[in-house]
Amino acid sequence: MFEVDANWLKVTTPPFYFSPKNRLPEPTTPSMQFDPTPWKGMKVTVTGDSTYKGIHGIIKDVLCNQKTSSGLRFLVELQYVPIRVELFDYDNLLEASCVVT
C-alpha cells in the first residue's frame, strides 16, 4: 500500500462485461459517490506574497470558476492563528507534504 496525491490520479473505466452474475450495485451510500473537490481536508502551506506566507492550514472549501489564472480559490483554516479562515488562490498554496524542512 502506498499514498498518492489525488491530483496525480486519472479516473478511468476498466473494461467490464456485465452478466446477471456480476452486476455492480447501484451507488446508494455517500461513500460510493464521487466527491468533485478532493482537496477538502488537505493540509497546505501558504506561499507567494501573503501576510500568512509559511503558515500551515487545512482546506475547508473549494471555489470553482473564479477569475484567477487557475480558476480555483480555496477557503483555508489557518493553524496557529486564532479562528482565522482566509481565501487563497490555487497558485499561493502548496501541499504540506511537499514542503521539505
Secondary structure in CASP SS format (residue, H / E / C, confidence):
PFRMAT SS
TARGET T0000
AUTHOR 0000-0000-0000
METHOD secondary structure of the structure
MODEL  1
M C 1.00
F C 1.00
E C 1.00
V C 1.00
D C 1.00
A H 1.00
N H 1.00
W H 1.00
L C 1.00
K C 1.00
V C 1.00
T C 1.00
T C 1.00
P C 1.00
P C 1.00
F C 1.00
Y C 1.00
F C 1.00
S C 1.00
P C 1.00
K C 1.00
N C 1.00
R C 1.00
L C 1.00
P C 1.00
E C 1.00
P C 1.00
T C 1.00
T C 1.00
P H 1.00
S H 1.00
M H 1.00
Q C 1.00
F C 1.00
D C 1.00
P C 1.00
T C 1.00
P C 1.00
W C 1.00
K C 1.00
G C 1.00
M C 1.00
K E 1.00
V E 1.00
T E 1.00
V E 1.00
T C 1.00
G C 1.00
D C 1.00
S C 1.00
T C 1.00
Y C 1.00
K C 1.00
G C 1.00
I C 1.00
H E 1.00
G E 1.00
I E 1.00
I E 1.00
K E 1.00
D E 1.00
V E 1.00
L E 1.00
C C 1.00
N C 1.00
Q C 1.00
K C 1.00
T C 1.00
S C 1.00
S C 1.00
G C 1.00
L C 1.00
R E 1.00
F E 1.00
L E 1.00
V E 1.00
E E 1.00
L E 1.00
Q C 1.00
Y C 1.00
V C 1.00
P C 1.00
I C 1.00
R C 1.00
V E 1.00
E E 1.00
L E 1.00
F E 1.00
D E 1.00
Y H 1.00
D H 1.00
N H 1.00
L E 1.00
L E 1.00
E E 1.00
A H 1.00
S H 1.00
C H 1.00
V C 1.00
V C 1.00
T C 1.00
END
